[in-house]
């Protein structure tokens, strides 16, 4: 591809800590089968700490050079991702009033019948699915009503097509979810199943962490996006904001 097909910079951010993260921790500590949430996953808001994390990220970008700030903001429609984008922008991370564009393809992996279950709950209430996952592996396993990592990757390939078509040469920031961050790495870097699962095993993507790609004209035959940094939490650490790496509330069922 020529340079006109790539953004000059692509920054992928996982949302701040959510109320679902907190509820998941409580369920795991209580050894419960289900996570106590009264709203659907799409409506889970940020926790107070998550809001602080989003503001810290915005302050960090506001303190840098103007040409380092994103000029395109894309977000999962899930509330915790949108709130992260809003707080980031309002803290100076992007121009005041910059439009936040929803893209439903950036939503978290769907978990189907396993939604809301802890790891213990999956083995207790859905033992057949636990066995299927063991046999197939997290990359290919799809629970009834849910998605595999491959399904997420399929929709994200079309997101990359949209970005290349509409935002070539722009500085694009995406606000999304943990599995999406990993699957975007799979697509952009041309990884295989073993490669992306090795990255996943190394540790969860931190809340409000930065995964940053920049266009390099010397990359490949005709230029491309090159990973500049992954899972960076410097913006939070600079403001002494606690860094959290909890999986999403449904992470017991996470792929």
N, C-alpha and C positions, 0 to 999 in steps of 0.2 A: 504494500500500500504506500501511497505517497503521503507526505505530511498533511495535506489538506483533508485527509480522512481521520486524523487523530486530534483530540484536544491537546493543548500544550501541557496541560496538567490535569490529572485525575486523582482526586483525594476521596478516599472512602472512609467513612466514620461510622463506627457502631454507636447506637444511641446511648444516652446516659443510663445510670442505674435506674431500674424501674421498680414500681411497687411489686411487680411479679417476681423480680429477683429476691426481694425481701421475703415474700410469701413462700417462695421455694425453699429458702434457707430454713424457715420455721418448720416447714413440712418435713424436710430432711432430718432436722434435729429431733423432731417428734416421732420419726420413723413412721410417718403417715403414708398411706397409699395415694392420696390426692392432695393437691395444693389448694389451699383455701382462697379462691378468687371468686368475687361476685359478679365480675364482668367478663365479657369475651376477650380473647387475647388481643384483638385489634384495638380495644379500648383501655388497655392497661396504661396508666399514666407514669410519668417519671416520679421517683421518690424525691424528697427534698435534697438528698445528696446528688441525685442525678441531675437536678436543676443546677446545682452549684457546679457540677462537672461541665455541663454545657456552657455555662457562662465563662468558666475558666478557659475553655477552648476558644470562645469568641474573643476574650481579652488577649489571648496569645496571638491570634491572627491580627487583631487590631493594632498590636504593638509592632508588627512587622512592616515590611515594605508594601506599598499599595499594590504592586504587581505580583505579590505573593497571595493576596486575598482572592477567594473565588469570585467569579462573576456570574456563575450559573449554580443554582441550588436545586438539587433534585432530592426528593424524599419518598421513602415508603409512606403509604397512607396510614400506617399504624400510629396511634396517638403518641407513643413514647418517642418514635423517630421524628414526627412532626414537631413535637415540643422541643426536642433537642435542636432542630434546625431553627426554630423561632428564637430560642434563647441565644443560640450562637450568633444569629444575625443581629439581634437587638443589643448584644454586648459588643458590637463593633466588628464582628468577624467578616461581615460582608456589608455592602452599602445599605444604608437605612432604607427600608421599604423594598429591598430586593425581593422579587417574587420567588416563592417556594413552590416548585412544580411537583405535584404528586405523580408517582408512577407506580401503579399497583404491582408491577413486575418486580419491584424492589422489596415486597413484603417478605416477612419471615417464612421459612419453610413451614408448610402445613403438616400437622401431625395426625389428623384424622381421629380415629378412636382412641389414640394414645394421648390426646390433648389433655393436659391437666394432671397427668399421672407422674408420680415420682418413679425413679428406677425400681424401687421396691414395689410400687404399685403395678408397674408393667409385668413384673414377674409373678405377682400375686393374682392380678385380675385378668391379664391377657397373656398367659404363659405360651400360647401358640405363637403370638407375635414376637415374644422374647426369643423363642427358638428360631423362627424365621430370620430374625435379625442376626442371630448368632451364625446361621448358615450362610446368609447372603452378604453380611457385612453392612456397615452403616451407609456405605456409598450407594448401594443398589436397593436396600430394603425400603419398601413402600407399604406403610400400614393402610388398611382400608380407610378410604376418605382422605388420605394424606398424600405426601410427596416423598420421593426419594431425592437424594442429592442430585441425581441426574435430571430429575424433573425441574429442579431449581435452576440448574445450569442451562437447560433448554430455554427457559424464559429470559435468563440473563444474557444469553447470546443475542437475543433481539434487542435488549437494552443497549448493548454495545453498538449494534447497528444504528439505533436511534441517535446515540451520542455522536457517532462518526458522521452521521448525515446532517445533524442540526447544530452541533457544537464544536466543529473542527476549529482548532486554533484557540479555543476558549479555555478558561480555568474552571473546571467542573468539580463540584463537591457533592457527594452522595451521602445521605443519612439513612442508615439501614440497620441490618441485624447481623448477628454473628455468622450464621451459616452463609449468608449472602456475601459477606466479606471474604470468606474462604473460597466460595465458588467463583467469585470474581478473580481471585488469584489463579484458580485453575484455568480459567478461560484466557486471561491476558498473558499468563506466563507459559501456556501450553503444557501444563502439568498432567500427570497421569494419576490414577487412583492412589497408588502407593505414595506418590509425592505429596498430594494434598492431605492424605490421612496422617502422614508423618508430621506435617505442619500443625495439624489439629491436635495431635497427641502432645506436642511440645507445650501446649497451654492455651487457655481460652483467650479470645480477643478481649482486651480490656474495654470497659465502658468509656466512650468518647476517645478511644485511641485512634491514631491516624495511620492509614495505609496510603502511601503517596507514590503515584506514578508520574513520570515526566517524559515528554517526547524527546527522543534521541534520534537525530537524522542518520546516525551511523549504525543504528541497531538493525540487524538483518540486511536484506537486500535493498530496502527502500525506506528504512526508518520505522520506528514503533515506540510503544510505551515501555519504559524500563522502571523496575521497582527502585524507588529512592529510599524508602524506609517503611517498615512494617510494625504495626502494633506499638506505636510510639506514644508514650504518656507524658512527655515533657510538659505540655501545656498545663496539665493538672498539678504536676509536681512543682511547677514554678509558683503556683498560688497556694501550695500546701493543701491542695484538695485531695482527699483520700482516693486512691486508685482502687477500683473494684473490677474483678474478673469473673463474677458469677455468671454461669450460663443463664439464659432466659428461663422464665418460670417453668416452661415445659421442657427444660433441657434434659430431664430424665429420659425423654423420648426423642432427644435431638439426633435425628438421622441415624 
